[in-house]
Amino acid sequence: MTNNEENELYMVKEAQSLRKSDPCAAMAWIITAKTMYPNSFNLQYEAYLLERDGKNYEEAAKCFSVIATNFPNQHTELWQEINALTNALRNENENTPEQEFYVKMYKHLTPEVQHNIFMHTINHSGDNLEQCVYIYILMFNKFPKSAVTQAPRLLEMLAEGMKTDPELYQRILVEEVLPMIQNKPPELSPNLACRLYTSSLEFYLRQIMDESDTADAWKNIFKVLMICGQMMGWEPFLPFSKNVNQNVYWEKLVDILSGSPAGSSQVLFYATTLFIYSLHGYIRNCKLRIEDADISHVLVEGFIEWSPEAADGSEVPSMEPPKFSLTTALSPELSKAFLHAAQCWQLLNTDQFQRDFSQLMLALPLAPWISRFLFDLAIYFGHRDEANKLMADMTTQSSLVQSLQILSLNLMQGSMTLQGFQCILKILSELPATQGQLLENMSLKGHRHMVFLPLTRSALVQYCVGAIISRLSRKVYEPNCPDRLLGDLLVLQQLNLLNDVLLTQQIFNLIKQRKSFNLRTLSTYIIAIDLLEELSHIWNSQQEDNFELTSSPISSGTPTAPSGAAGGGSQTRRIGTRGADKGARDEFKAITRQQIARCNENVITLLANFISQEHLMLAQHIFGITQPVETIVIK
């Protein structure tokens, strides 16, 4: 150690010893020492500490400026002060006495020194990526113009940080960085800009799946898409508005597609965003609040009305995609969202986009939505084998939903199988508590159609009844149709009287043509006034003929035990019209009055009981089998 260094160290120690007890004397030592050794860091730093401890903001700023300018890379003490300063600036709202000093001192620094402090801190952050990112953000807040040149480096750091802590750096990107650069986004490489957009999309999708304010999330997604598009010089897409029809977005996408090269990243990201937006609308609208419960809707095959005229095979099946029946208030919105998602999906799975789109889907938390959508898409296009495979991969399905989907796939192939009938029994054993309403347009003529079926008691029973009727109705036009089949169809038709008048008329025409008719279900399951009136009319109009009506004895209520497969001949009564005694006429009237008195019973519960209790006979009608039908266990 030289004599000068010894003298310098002596003066510093003297000043230090007097700093708290006699600041003026300490300052005298510093002034004298600075005159002799103007380039000494220790003296300059001691002068700064003296001003800092005295809360002399302006003088402390002058001393700090000298140190930061002349000794930027040499001393640990300086970096400790710089860290304390930048931490105080990052947490200005905490207002501790120490932080308040640094914030006030910072205001007395020249802009050049302020900016240099940030740059020196960034350059010496080493492996502390998070600190470096926050210093950049602090600098951009204090010096907005610096973002023009420094933003690309910050965005690269964020992309790097997302590899180790995606949620932290995604949040920093979308909540702090992008709002600062949105008015003048920097130019970035396509790879980096696409990575940043994908990460932003992932961040907001997590919010959407948590069912927070989805409108704000989508507004932000479209805003980020615009920012990233500007970074790559893309043609602007449309801003988000929940009031804009999705056709408008699709038309804009088609317009951009027509002027873009094959495999354009611009089309890829615009179409992916529109696909996810439509998919979210579809998944979200599949639930509706009914009777204080969230009720899911399931896409199922609708019924095609059968007629004898169509049975000759003259009608060629249409190759057009199926339509959607307007069965509920949700049907229009659901169908629009589904079709728009399907359009985007088909575009993105063409050769020019498929590979990149598949990678994007793997990077985003969309697996539950995608599996549901792909299954529904397979049903929509009639790809039964693909739908079966996809259903096997869906692990979150309830057994009720799975039974319903298997039944729908059965109907898709044109004829319900034994497996489909077993699913009906399974569905009826798991009916939910929510009653719901009967649906319109479950059956249409001439072409395939799809139905969004709410999981309510009414809709599920209606669908099961419709599936059985669609399988049995054509048997009415076959020779020697059994009385029991006609009677069971009349029971089932009580949900469908107004929508299938022709079938009901055909059944009654066959009854009129017969000399006797076994209507074993009359006193148990037929309560619809229209049917009872027609039966009474047939009874009264056949007085000149020897018409016999066989029925079960009068019952006091809805049965709870299944009736035998053979109908229990010893428990029936033949009631004839010609020469009928007064007792027989009175008995028929009593049965009719009894059933009319039950007309306000819940027909949904009645028919669910009917199918469950008479499933052996129904299976015999449909499949010609007499052995028991076991309810399958769906895994």
Solvent accessible surface area in square Angstrom, and as a share of the most:
residue,aa,sasa,rsa
1,M,156,0.70
2,T,82,0.48
3,N,116,0.59
4,N,94,0.48
5,E,86,0.39
6,E,87,0.39
7,N,69,0.36
8,E,30,0.13
9,L,68,0.34
10,Y,122,0.46
11,M,22,0.10
12,V,8,0.05
13,K,115,0.49
14,E,51,0.23
15,A,1,0.01
16,Q,85,0.38
17,S,77,0.50
18,L,48,0.24
19,R,41,0.15
20,K,171,0.72
21,S,90,0.58
22,D,59,0.31
23,P,70,0.44
24,C,108,0.65
25,A,31,0.24
26,A,1,0.00
27,M,51,0.23
28,A,54,0.42
29,W,76,0.27
30,I,1,0.01
31,I,104,0.53
32,T,69,0.40
33,A,0,0.00
34,K,62,0.26
35,T,109,0.63
36,M,99,0.44
37,Y,33,0.12
38,P,80,0.50
39,N,129,0.66
40,S,9,0.06
41,F,13,0.05
42,N,74,0.38
43,L,0,0.00
44,Q,16,0.07
45,Y,32,0.12
46,E,5,0.02
47,A,3,0.02
48,Y,1,0.00
49,L,17,0.09
50,L,13,0.07
51,E,18,0.08
52,R,64,0.23
53,D,58,0.30
54,G,43,0.41
55,K,104,0.44
56,N,69,0.35
57,Y,63,0.24
58,E,96,0.43
59,E,75,0.33
60,A,0,0.00
61,A,2,0.02
62,K,110,0.47
63,C,18,0.11
64,F,1,0.00
65,S,22,0.14
66,V,57,0.33
67,I,1,0.01
68,A,9,0.07
69,T,91,0.53
70,N,86,0.44
71,F,19,0.08
72,P,30,0.19
73,N,96,0.49
74,Q,119,0.53
75,H,51,0.23
76,T,93,0.54
77,E,71,0.32
78,L,2,0.01
79,W,45,0.16
80,Q,110,0.49
81,E,12,0.06
82,I,2,0.01
83,N,56,0.29
84,A,27,0.21
85,L,0,0.00
86,T,1,0.00
87,N,65,0.33
88,A,0,0.00
89,L,7,0.03
90,R,91,0.33
91,N,54,0.27
92,E,68,0.31
93,N,143,0.74
94,E,108,0.48
95,N,105,0.54
96,T,59,0.34
97,P,104,0.65
98,E,108,0.49
99,Q,31,0.14
100,E,71,0.32
101,F,6,0.02
102,Y,7,0.03
103,V,21,0.12
104,K,76,0.32
105,M,0,0.00
106,Y,13,0.05
107,K,145,0.61
108,H,92,0.41
109,L,8,0.04
110,T,76,0.44
111,P,91,0.57
112,E,125,0.56
113,V,15,0.09
114,Q,23,0.10
115,H,56,0.25
116,N,58,0.30
117,I,2,0.01
118,F,0,0.00
119,M,40,0.18
120,H,47,0.21
121,T,5,0.03
122,I,13,0.07
123,N,103,0.53
124,H,93,0.42
125,S,14,0.09
126,G,70,0.68
127,D,150,0.78
128,N,78,0.40
129,L,49,0.24
130,E,75,0.34
131,Q,37,0.16
132,C,6,0.04
133,V,0,0.00
134,Y,33,0.13
135,I,1,0.00
136,Y,7,0.02
137,I,10,0.05
138,L,13,0.06
139,M,0,0.00
140,F,5,0.02
141,N,92,0.47
142,K,71,0.30
143,F,41,0.17
144,P,93,0.59
145,K,179,0.76
146,S,14,0.09
147,A,12,0.09
148,V,78,0.45
149,T,103,0.60
150,Q,41,0.18
151,A,0,0.00
152,P,36,0.23
153,R,118,0.43
154,L,0,0.00
155,L,0,0.00
156,E,81,0.36
157,M,13,0.06
158,L,0,0.00
159,A,4,0.03
160,E,93,0.42
161,G,1,0.01
162,M,20,0.09
163,K,132,0.56
164,T,118,0.69
165,D,59,0.31
166,P,56,0.35
167,E,106,0.48
168,L,44,0.22
169,Y,12,0.05
170,Q,3,0.02
171,R,77,0.28
172,I,0,0.00
173,L,0,0.00
174,V,9,0.05
175,E,90,0.40
176,E,52,0.23
177,V,0,0.00
178,L,4,0.02
179,P,63,0.39
180,M,56,0.25
181,I,6,0.03
182,Q,63,0.28
183,N,141,0.72
184,K,143,0.61
185,P,22,0.14
186,P,14,0.09
187,E,152,0.68
188,L,21,0.11
189,S,62,0.40
190,P,82,0.52
191,N,120,0.61
192,L,18,0.09
193,A,0,0.00
194,C,20,0.12
195,R,110,0.40
196,L,1,0.01
197,Y,4,0.01
198,T,19,0.11
199,S,16,0.10
200,S,1,0.00
201,L,2,0.01
202,E,41,0.18
203,F,22,0.09
204,Y,14,0.05
205,L,0,0.00
206,R,63,0.23
207,Q,62,0.27
208,I,3,0.02
209,M,62,0.28
210,D,114,0.59
211,E,151,0.68
212,S,60,0.39
213,D,84,0.44
214,T,29,0.17
215,A,36,0.28
216,D,76,0.39
217,A,2,0.02
218,W,3,0.01
219,K,112,0.48
220,N,47,0.24
221,I,1,0.00
222,F,3,0.01
223,K,91,0.38
224,V,6,0.04
225,L,2,0.01
226,M,54,0.24
227,I,6,0.03
228,C,1,0.01
229,G,2,0.02
230,Q,100,0.44
231,M,4,0.02
232,M,37,0.16
233,G,68,0.65
234,W,38,0.13
235,E,79,0.35
236,P,84,0.53
237,F,5,0.02
238,L,48,0.24
239,P,93,0.58
240,F,32,0.13
241,S,39,0.25
242,K,148,0.63
243,N,133,0.68
244,V,48,0.28
245,N,73,0.37
246,Q,33,0.15
247,N,75,0.38
248,V,68,0.39
249,Y,0,0.00
250,W,49,0.17
251,E,112,0.50
252,K,46,0.20
253,L,0,0.00
254,V,66,0.38
255,D,85,0.44
256,I,4,0.02
257,L,53,0.26
258,S,94,0.60
259,G,71,0.69
260,S,27,0.17
261,P,103,0.65
262,A,90,0.70
263,G,31,0.30
264,S,14,0.09
265,S,47,0.30
266,Q,20,0.09
267,V,0,0.00
268,L,11,0.05
269,F,12,0.05
270,Y,1,0.00
271,A,0,0.00
272,T,1,0.00
273,T,0,0.00
274,L,1,0.01
275,F,0,0.00
276,I,0,0.00
277,Y,23,0.09
278,S,0,0.00
279,L,0,0.00
280,H,8,0.04
281,G,5,0.05
282,Y,0,0.00
283,I,34,0.17
284,R,120,0.44
285,N,28,0.14
286,C,3,0.02
287,K,120,0.51
288,L,64,0.32
289,R,151,0.55
290,I,35,0.18
291,E,100,0.45
292,D,126,0.65
293,A,31,0.24
294,D,91,0.47
295,I,12,0.06
296,S,33,0.21
297,H,1,0.00
298,V,6,0.03
299,L,0,0.00
300,V,0,0.00
301,E,8,0.03
302,G,5,0.05
303,F,13,0.05
304,I,81,0.41
305,E,60,0.27
306,W,68,0.24
307,S,39,0.25
308,P,55,0.35
309,E,127,0.57
310,A,35,0.27
311,A,62,0.48
312,D,106,0.55
313,G,60,0.58
314,S,82,0.53
315,E,111,0.50
316,V,132,0.76
317,P,109,0.69
318,S,67,0.43
319,M,183,0.82
320,E,125,0.56
321,P,76,0.48
322,P,10,0.06
323,K,112,0.48
324,F,29,0.12
325,S,3,0.02
326,L,109,0.54
327,T,12,0.07
328,T,28,0.16
329,A,99,0.77
330,L,24,0.12
331,S,0,0.00
332,P,50,0.31
333,E,96,0.43
334,L,0,0.00
335,S,11,0.07
336,K,98,0.41
337,A,3,0.03
338,F,0,0.00
339,L,66,0.33
340,H,13,0.06
341,A,0,0.00
342,A,4,0.03
343,Q,70,0.31
344,C,0,0.00
345,W,40,0.14
346,Q,94,0.42
347,L,22,0.11
348,L,0,0.00
349,N,45,0.23
350,T,56,0.32
351,D,141,0.73
352,Q,75,0.33
353,F,3,0.01
354,Q,83,0.37
355,R,171,0.62
356,D,50,0.26
357,F,2,0.01
358,S,51,0.33
359,Q,104,0.46
360,L,15,0.07
361,M,27,0.12
362,L,157,0.78
363,A,51,0.40
364,L,10,0.05
365,P,47,0.30
366,L,1,0.01
367,A,77,0.59
368,P,90,0.57
369,W,26,0.09
370,I,25,0.13
371,S,39,0.25
372,R,45,0.17
373,F,0,0.00
374,L,39,0.19
375,F,0,0.00
376,D,0,0.00
377,L,15,0.08
378,A,3,0.02
379,I,0,0.00
380,Y,13,0.05
381,F,63,0.26
382,G,30,0.29
383,H,93,0.42
384,R,69,0.25
385,D,116,0.60
386,E,85,0.38
387,A,0,0.00
388,N,58,0.30
389,K,139,0.59
390,L,31,0.16
391,M,14,0.06
392,A,82,0.64
393,D,91,0.47
394,M,20,0.09
395,T,127,0.74
396,T,126,0.73
397,Q,46,0.20
398,S,58,0.38
399,S,41,0.26
400,L,21,0.10
401,V,20,0.11
402,Q,27,0.12
403,S,0,0.00
404,L,0,0.00
405,Q,1,0.01
406,I,18,0.09
407,L,0,0.00
408,S,0,0.00
409,L,3,0.01
410,N,0,0.00
411,L,22,0.11
412,M,28,0.12
413,Q,80,0.36
414,G,52,0.50
415,S,48,0.31
416,M,3,0.02
417,T,51,0.29
418,L,70,0.35
419,Q,80,0.35
420,G,0,0.00
421,F,0,0.00
422,Q,23,0.10
423,C,0,0.00
424,I,0,0.00
425,L,16,0.08
426,K,35,0.15
427,I,0,0.00
428,L,17,0.08
429,S,84,0.54
430,E,56,0.25
431,L,28,0.14
432,P,34,0.21
433,A,100,0.78
434,T,15,0.09
435,Q,56,0.25
436,G,8,0.08
437,Q,138,0.62
438,L,81,0.40
439,L,13,0.07
440,E,109,0.49
441,N,66,0.34
442,M,14,0.06
443,S,39,0.25
444,L,50,0.25
445,K,143,0.61
446,G,52,0.50
447,H,58,0.26
448,R,63,0.23
449,H,0,0.00
450,M,0,0.00
451,V,1,0.00
452,F,1,0.00
453,L,0,0.00
454,P,6,0.04
455,L,22,0.11
456,T,1,0.01
457,R,55,0.20
458,S,4,0.02
459,A,0,0.00
460,L,0,0.00
461,V,0,0.00
462,Q,20,0.09
463,Y,1,0.00
464,C,0,0.00
465,V,3,0.02
466,G,16,0.15
467,A,0,0.00
468,I,0,0.00
469,I,11,0.06
470,S,31,0.20
471,R,56,0.20
472,L,0,0.00
473,S,11,0.07
474,R,92,0.34
475,K,43,0.18
476,V,1,0.01
477,Y,78,0.30
478,E,90,0.40
479,P,119,0.75
480,N,144,0.74
481,C,5,0.03
482,P,74,0.46
483,D,32,0.17
484,R,35,0.13
485,L,4,0.02
486,L,0,0.00
487,G,2,0.02
488,D,0,0.00
489,L,0,0.00
490,L,0,0.00
491,V,0,0.00
492,L,0,0.00
493,Q,0,0.00
494,Q,19,0.09
495,L,21,0.10
496,N,34,0.18
497,L,30,0.15
498,L,158,0.79
499,N,83,0.43
500,D,36,0.19
501,V,73,0.42
502,L,123,0.61
503,L,7,0.04
504,T,15,0.09
505,Q,93,0.42
506,Q,41,0.18
507,I,0,0.00
508,F,12,0.05
509,N,67,0.34
510,L,26,0.13
511,I,1,0.01
512,K,79,0.34
513,Q,137,0.61
514,R,58,0.21
515,K,139,0.59
516,S,45,0.29
517,F,2,0.01
518,N,50,0.25
519,L,0,0.00
520,R,19,0.07
521,T,3,0.02
522,L,2,0.01
523,S,0,0.00
524,T,21,0.12
525,Y,7,0.03
526,I,0,0.00
527,I,5,0.03
528,A,20,0.16
529,I,70,0.36
530,D,84,0.44
531,L,2,0.01
532,L,2,0.01
533,E,100,0.45
534,E,48,0.21
535,L,9,0.04
536,S,26,0.17
537,H,103,0.46
538,I,2,0.01
539,W,8,0.03
540,N,90,0.46
541,S,67,0.43
542,Q,25,0.11
543,Q,69,0.31
544,E,144,0.65
545,D,57,0.30
546,N,88,0.45
547,F,6,0.02
548,E,52,0.23
549,L,5,0.03
550,T,9,0.05
551,S,1,0.00
552,S,27,0.18
553,P,69,0.43
554,I,92,0.47
555,S,36,0.23
556,S,127,0.82
557,G,25,0.24
558,T,50,0.29
559,P,33,0.21
560,T,129,0.75
561,A,68,0.53
562,P,91,0.57
563,S,55,0.35
564,G,48,0.46
565,A,54,0.42
566,A,96,0.74
567,G,21,0.20
568,G,31,0.30
569,G,62,0.59
570,S,116,0.75
571,Q,126,0.56
572,T,41,0.24
573,R,101,0.37
574,R,153,0.56
575,I,1,0.00
576,G,18,0.18
577,T,3,0.02
578,R,161,0.59
579,G,80,0.77
580,A,15,0.12
581,D,86,0.45
582,K,138,0.59
583,G,44,0.42
584,A,6,0.05
585,R,91,0.33
586,D,58,0.30
587,E,32,0.14
588,F,7,0.03
589,K,103,0.44
590,A,29,0.23
591,I,0,0.00
592,T,17,0.10
593,R,149,0.54
594,Q,33,0.14
595,Q,0,0.00
596,I,66,0.33
597,A,85,0.66
598,R,20,0.07
599,C,46,0.28
600,N,144,0.74
601,E,63,0.28
602,N,71,0.36
603,V,37,0.21
604,I,8,0.04
605,T,52,0.30
606,L,3,0.02
607,L,0,0.00
608,A,9,0.07
609,N,44,0.23
610,F,0,0.00
611,I,0,0.00
612,S,49,0.31
613,Q,27,0.12
614,E,5,0.02
615,H,44,0.20
616,L,68,0.34
617,M,13,0.06
618,L,0,0.00
619,A,1,0.01
620,Q,68,0.30
621,H,19,0.09
622,I,7,0.03
623,F,51,0.21
624,G,60,0.58
625,I,35,0.18
626,T,105,0.61
627,Q,106,0.47
628,P,101,0.64
629,V,12,0.07
630,E,133,0.60
631,T,68,0.39
632,I,50,0.25
633,V,121,0.70
634,I,23,0.12
635,K,208,0.88
